[in-house]
Amino acid sequence: MLFNIIPAQLVAKTNESELVVFFKNGSLYQLKGADDPDALRGAGPMGMIFDEFDTMKAEAWGVMEPVIRANGGWCWFIGTPKGKQNLYKFYHRGQKDSKEWSSYLLRASESGIIPPDQLEAAKESMSQSLYNQEFQCEFLEGEGKVFRNVRAVCVSTPRAPDPRHSYVMGVDLAKVQDYTVIAVYDRNLNEQVYQDRFKTLEWPFQKRRIKAISAQYNNALTVIDATGLGDPVADDLARDNVPVEPFKITETSKKELVEKLSIYIEQQAIKMINMEETLMEFDNFGYEIGPTGKIRYGAPEGFNDDIVIAHALAVSSLQSLFPMTRLAILKTPIQRELERAKKDYDNQNNEGWREWESVE
């Protein structure tokens, strides 16, 4: 596509492995990934385009902003909205700061790129909210998110153990790439009282830290991710008299974990500690519905979900402080999306719903 736009007589040479086009006037055009923002360091561009900005880590702009400002350059941030994230913030920045920033919104119904009959077909095949986001570029609150009202429950504070209470700690293990996270909840109050997050510690140190925190919080029940390398860690802790409940995370069990946590947050049945890294992970955690109706939970590429899983493991052992009938009638965002899809299928007498129903 690029060379359909750039006249061949302007190009000196290309390097496909480095995704670079060199022009005869000495300038160049390069495509780079932003999965690791630090990898962008060293480049000195006069201009940049961040494509699908809402899928990137915020640090990507933080790394390059000093370079662009030092060069007196320019930058575009483009993409489809994914809820109210960075693209939303930058768009409104352009609406308010006319000196340095400008922002523009181009809806599919106005661009003329997609034929009207195709837009009508899209409306029939998806929910109205999804259509509004993907085609009309609307910034929707919580759309595509698993957890809503997270900030409403982030009102707890770190606290020392109460000798009269019992505690549970969710532990999501990692050794090198991701973080090990420990989230401790007071089981009498359903309130988070402690959180620890660390990485690149050898297993003996991690086990000692887990044991010490469990002992500190009245021998807290330790619900630990015992998938893969976590299995021998859980066994070692159990042999060391730590009250361990190993949890094997599969697609099915992860769905149950996440949906219970989602219900408890939306119903404000728990309280969490207000921490920036926690809010970031919960904001980014989402889901995808595949072509067969299969739901996949997780963080987008380049982001972590260790904190979310640690909370989910801890909350899996909590009992609701509300009457169970109140929780039983609450549907998660995923269940609501599936019900909307089922209604669409029923309206069209589509036999394909049976595949969705088996997944649900």
C-alpha positions as CSV (number, residue, x, y, z in Angstrom):
1,M,0.0,0.0,0.0
2,L,2.8,2.4,0.8
3,F,4.3,2.3,-2.7
4,N,0.9,3.0,-4.2
5,I,1.2,6.4,-2.6
6,I,5.0,7.2,-2.8
7,P,6.2,8.0,-6.4
8,A,9.0,5.6,-7.3
9,Q,11.2,8.4,-8.6
10,L,11.5,9.8,-5.0
11,V,12.9,6.6,-3.6
12,A,16.6,5.9,-3.3
13,K,16.4,2.4,-1.8
14,T,14.4,0.3,0.6
15,N,15.3,-2.1,3.4
16,E,12.4,-4.5,3.9
17,S,13.9,-6.3,6.9
18,E,14.2,-3.0,8.8
19,L,10.9,-1.6,7.2
20,V,12.7,1.5,6.0
21,V,12.3,3.6,2.8
22,F,15.2,5.9,2.0
23,F,14.4,9.0,-0.1
24,K,16.7,10.8,-2.6
25,N,16.6,14.0,-0.5
26,G,18.2,12.2,2.4
27,S,15.1,11.7,4.5
28,L,13.6,8.3,5.5
29,Y,10.3,6.7,6.5
30,Q,10.3,3.8,8.9
31,L,7.8,1.5,10.5
32,K,8.5,0.5,14.1
33,G,6.6,-1.6,16.7
34,A,5.8,0.0,20.1
35,D,5.4,-3.2,22.2
36,D,8.5,-2.2,24.1
37,P,8.5,1.6,24.4
38,D,12.2,1.6,25.4
39,A,13.1,0.2,22.0
40,L,12.0,3.5,20.4
41,R,14.9,5.2,22.1
42,G,17.8,6.3,19.8
43,A,15.6,7.4,16.9
44,G,15.4,11.1,16.2
45,P,12.4,11.7,14.0
46,M,11.0,15.0,12.9
47,G,7.5,13.5,12.8
48,M,5.7,10.4,14.1
49,I,2.3,8.7,13.7
50,F,1.1,6.4,16.5
51,D,-1.4,4.1,14.8
52,E,-4.1,2.5,16.9
53,F,-2.9,4.5,19.9
54,D,-5.3,3.0,22.3
55,T,-3.6,-0.4,22.0
56,M,-0.2,1.0,23.1
57,K,1.4,1.6,26.4
58,A,1.3,5.2,27.5
59,E,5.1,5.2,27.9
60,A,5.5,5.1,24.1
61,W,4.6,8.8,23.9
62,G,6.5,9.5,27.1
63,V,9.7,8.1,25.5
64,M,9.3,10.1,22.3
65,E,7.8,13.4,23.4
66,P,11.2,14.9,24.5
67,V,12.7,13.9,21.1
68,I,9.8,15.5,19.1
69,R,9.9,18.7,21.2
70,A,13.7,19.0,20.9
71,N,13.4,18.6,17.1
72,G,10.5,21.0,16.8
73,G,8.6,18.1,15.1
74,W,5.0,16.9,14.9
75,C,3.0,13.9,16.0
76,W,-0.3,12.3,15.0
77,F,-2.3,9.9,17.3
78,I,-4.8,7.9,15.4
79,G,-7.0,4.9,15.9
80,T,-10.4,3.5,16.8
81,P,-11.6,4.2,20.3
82,K,-11.4,1.5,22.9
83,G,-13.4,2.9,25.7
84,K,-12.2,6.1,27.4
85,Q,-8.4,5.5,27.4
86,N,-5.4,7.5,26.1
87,L,-7.0,8.3,22.7
88,Y,-10.0,9.8,24.5
89,K,-7.7,12.0,26.6
90,F,-5.7,13.2,23.7
91,Y,-8.8,13.8,21.6
92,H,-10.3,16.1,24.3
93,R,-6.9,17.7,24.7
94,G,-7.1,18.7,21.1
95,Q,-10.6,20.1,21.6
96,K,-9.4,22.4,24.5
97,D,-5.8,23.3,23.7
98,S,-6.0,25.2,20.4
99,K,-2.4,26.5,20.7
100,E,-0.6,23.2,20.3
101,W,-3.1,20.4,19.8
102,S,-5.9,19.7,17.3
103,S,-8.3,16.8,17.1
104,Y,-10.6,15.4,14.5
105,L,-13.2,12.7,14.4
106,L,-14.2,11.0,11.1
107,R,-17.2,8.7,11.3
108,A,-17.6,5.9,8.8
109,S,-21.0,7.3,8.0
110,E,-19.3,10.6,7.0
111,S,-16.1,9.4,5.3
112,G,-17.7,7.7,2.3
113,I,-15.0,5.0,2.5
114,I,-17.5,2.2,3.4
115,P,-20.6,2.0,1.2
116,P,-23.9,2.7,3.0
117,D,-25.2,-0.9,2.3
118,Q,-22.2,-2.3,4.1
119,L,-22.8,-0.1,7.1
120,E,-26.4,-1.3,7.3
121,A,-25.2,-4.9,7.1
122,A,-22.8,-4.2,10.0
123,K,-25.6,-2.8,12.1
124,E,-27.5,-6.0,11.7
125,S,-24.6,-8.2,12.7
126,M,-23.4,-6.5,15.9
127,S,-24.8,-4.7,19.0
128,Q,-25.5,-1.0,18.7
129,S,-22.8,-0.1,21.2
130,L,-20.2,-2.0,19.3
131,Y,-21.3,-0.5,16.0
132,N,-21.1,3.0,17.6
133,Q,-17.5,2.4,18.7
134,E,-16.1,0.6,15.6
135,F,-17.8,2.6,12.9
136,Q,-19.0,5.9,14.5
137,C,-15.9,6.4,16.7
138,E,-17.8,6.9,19.9
139,F,-15.9,6.8,23.2
140,L,-18.0,4.5,25.2
141,E,-17.7,4.1,28.9
142,G,-16.4,0.6,29.7
143,E,-17.1,-0.8,26.3
144,G,-15.1,-4.0,25.7
145,K,-14.2,-4.1,29.3
146,V,-14.7,-6.9,31.8
147,F,-14.6,-4.8,35.0
148,R,-16.8,-1.7,35.5
149,N,-17.1,0.6,38.5
150,V,-13.5,-0.4,39.6
151,R,-12.8,3.1,41.0
152,A,-16.0,2.9,43.1
153,V,-14.6,-0.1,45.0
154,C,-11.0,1.2,45.3
155,V,-11.6,2.8,48.7
156,S,-9.7,0.4,51.0
157,T,-6.3,1.1,52.6
158,P,-3.4,-1.1,53.6
159,R,-3.9,-2.4,57.1
160,A,-2.1,-4.6,59.7
161,P,-3.8,-7.9,60.5
162,D,-6.7,-8.0,63.0
163,P,-6.1,-11.1,65.3
164,R,-9.9,-11.7,65.3
165,H,-10.1,-11.9,61.5
166,S,-9.2,-14.5,58.9
167,Y,-7.5,-13.7,55.6
168,V,-7.0,-15.0,52.2
169,M,-4.2,-14.2,49.7
170,G,-4.3,-14.7,46.0
171,V,-0.8,-15.3,44.5
172,D,-0.1,-15.1,40.7
173,L,3.4,-16.5,40.2
174,A,6.1,-15.3,37.7
175,K,9.8,-15.5,37.6
176,V,11.3,-13.4,34.7
177,Q,9.0,-11.7,32.2
178,D,5.9,-10.9,34.3
179,Y,5.3,-9.9,37.9
180,T,4.5,-12.1,40.9
181,V,1.6,-10.4,42.7
182,I,0.2,-11.1,46.2
183,A,-3.2,-9.7,47.1
184,V,-4.4,-10.1,50.7
185,Y,-8.1,-9.8,51.6
186,D,-9.9,-9.7,55.0
187,R,-12.4,-12.5,54.8
188,N,-14.6,-11.0,57.5
189,L,-15.0,-7.7,55.6
190,N,-14.2,-8.6,52.0
191,E,-11.7,-5.8,52.0
192,Q,-8.2,-5.8,50.5
193,V,-5.6,-5.0,53.1
194,Y,-2.2,-5.7,51.4
195,Q,-0.6,-5.9,48.0
196,D,2.9,-6.9,46.9
197,R,4.3,-6.9,43.4
198,F,7.8,-7.9,42.4
199,K,9.7,-9.6,39.6
200,T,12.9,-11.5,38.8
201,L,13.3,-13.1,42.2
202,E,14.5,-16.7,42.5
203,W,11.9,-19.2,43.7
204,P,13.4,-19.7,47.2
205,F,13.1,-16.0,47.8
206,Q,9.6,-15.9,46.5
207,K,8.5,-18.9,48.6
208,R,10.0,-17.3,51.7
209,R,8.1,-14.0,51.0
210,I,4.8,-15.8,50.4
211,K,5.2,-17.8,53.6
212,A,6.1,-14.7,55.6
213,I,3.1,-12.7,54.4
214,S,0.7,-15.6,55.0
215,A,2.1,-16.0,58.6
216,Q,1.8,-12.2,59.1
217,Y,-1.9,-12.3,58.2
218,N,-2.9,-15.0,60.7
219,N,-1.8,-17.9,58.5
220,A,-3.8,-16.6,55.6
221,L,-5.2,-19.2,53.2
222,T,-2.9,-19.0,50.1
223,V,-4.8,-19.5,46.8
224,I,-1.9,-19.9,44.4
225,D,-1.7,-20.2,40.6
226,A,-0.4,-23.8,40.4
227,T,-0.3,-23.9,36.6
228,G,3.0,-25.1,35.0
229,L,5.9,-23.9,37.1
230,G,3.6,-22.9,39.9
231,D,2.7,-26.6,40.8
232,P,6.0,-27.5,42.5
233,V,6.1,-24.1,44.3
234,A,2.6,-24.8,45.7
235,D,3.8,-28.3,46.8
236,D,6.9,-26.8,48.5
237,L,4.8,-24.2,50.4
238,A,2.4,-26.9,51.5
239,R,5.3,-29.0,52.8
240,D,6.4,-25.9,54.7
241,N,3.1,-25.8,56.5
242,V,1.7,-22.9,54.5
243,P,-2.1,-23.3,54.1
244,V,-2.2,-23.6,50.4
245,E,-5.0,-24.0,47.9
246,P,-3.5,-24.7,44.5
247,F,-5.5,-23.4,41.6
248,K,-5.0,-24.7,38.0
249,I,-5.8,-22.0,35.6
250,T,-7.5,-23.2,32.3
251,E,-9.7,-21.3,29.9
252,T,-12.7,-22.6,31.8
253,S,-11.5,-21.9,35.3
254,K,-10.1,-18.5,34.3
255,K,-13.6,-17.6,33.0
256,E,-15.1,-18.6,36.4
257,L,-12.5,-16.6,38.2
258,V,-12.8,-13.5,36.2
259,E,-16.6,-13.5,36.1
260,K,-16.9,-13.9,39.9
261,L,-14.5,-11.0,40.4
262,S,-16.4,-8.9,37.8
263,I,-19.7,-9.5,39.6
264,Y,-18.2,-8.7,43.0
265,I,-16.8,-5.4,41.7
266,E,-19.9,-4.3,39.9
267,Q,-22.0,-5.2,42.9
268,Q,-19.5,-3.5,45.2
269,A,-19.3,-6.6,47.2
270,I,-15.5,-6.0,47.8
271,K,-13.2,-3.1,48.5
272,M,-9.8,-2.8,46.9
273,I,-6.7,-0.7,47.6
274,N,-6.5,2.3,45.3
275,M,-3.2,1.8,43.5
276,E,-2.2,3.2,40.1
277,E,-0.9,-0.1,38.7
278,T,-4.0,-1.9,39.9
279,L,-6.3,0.6,38.1
280,M,-4.3,0.4,34.9
281,E,-4.5,-3.4,34.8
282,F,-8.2,-3.5,35.5
283,D,-8.8,-0.8,32.9
284,N,-6.9,-2.6,30.2
285,F,-8.2,-6.1,31.0
286,G,-10.7,-7.1,28.3
287,Y,-12.3,-9.8,26.3
288,E,-12.8,-10.9,22.8
289,I,-15.6,-13.0,21.3
290,G,-14.3,-15.2,18.5
291,P,-16.1,-16.2,15.4
292,T,-17.5,-19.3,17.1
293,G,-18.6,-17.4,20.2
294,K,-15.7,-18.5,22.3
295,I,-14.7,-15.8,24.9
296,R,-11.1,-15.0,25.6
297,Y,-10.2,-13.0,28.7
298,G,-6.9,-11.2,29.1
299,A,-4.8,-8.0,28.8
300,P,-3.9,-6.7,25.4
301,E,-0.5,-7.5,23.9
302,G,2.3,-5.7,25.8
303,F,0.3,-5.3,29.0
304,N,0.1,-7.4,32.2
305,D,-2.8,-9.1,34.0
306,D,-0.9,-10.4,37.0
307,I,-2.7,-8.1,39.5
308,V,-6.1,-9.0,38.1
309,I,-5.4,-12.7,38.4
310,A,-4.1,-12.3,42.0
311,H,-7.3,-10.5,43.0
312,A,-9.4,-13.1,41.2
313,L,-7.7,-15.9,43.1
314,A,-8.2,-14.3,46.4
315,V,-11.9,-13.3,45.7
316,S,-12.6,-16.9,44.6
317,S,-12.6,-17.9,48.2
318,L,-14.7,-15.0,49.5
319,Q,-18.4,-15.3,50.4
320,S,-20.7,-12.5,49.5
321,L,-21.7,-10.3,52.4
322,F,-25.0,-9.7,50.6
323,P,-27.9,-12.1,50.2
324,M,-27.0,-14.5,47.4
325,T,-30.3,-13.8,45.5
326,R,-28.9,-10.3,44.9
327,L,-25.8,-11.7,43.2
328,A,-27.7,-14.4,41.4
329,I,-29.7,-11.9,39.3
330,L,-26.7,-9.8,38.3
331,K,-25.3,-10.6,34.9
332,T,-21.7,-9.8,33.9
333,P,-21.0,-7.6,30.9
334,I,-20.0,-10.8,29.0
335,Q,-23.3,-12.5,29.8
336,R,-25.2,-9.4,28.7
337,E,-23.3,-9.4,25.4
338,L,-24.1,-13.1,24.8
339,E,-27.8,-12.4,25.5
340,R,-27.8,-9.6,23.0
341,A,-26.1,-11.9,20.5
342,K,-28.7,-14.6,21.2
343,K,-31.5,-12.1,20.7
344,D,-30.0,-11.1,17.4
345,Y,-29.8,-14.7,16.3
346,D,-33.3,-15.5,17.4
347,N,-34.7,-12.5,15.5
348,Q,-33.0,-13.8,12.4
349,N,-34.0,-17.5,13.0
350,N,-30.3,-18.3,12.7
351,E,-29.5,-21.9,13.5
352,G,-25.9,-20.9,14.4
353,W,-27.0,-19.9,17.9
354,R,-26.7,-23.5,19.0
355,E,-22.9,-23.1,18.8
356,W,-23.0,-19.9,21.0
357,E,-25.3,-21.7,23.4
358,S,-22.9,-24.6,23.8
359,V,-20.0,-22.2,24.6
360,E,-22.1,-20.3,27.1
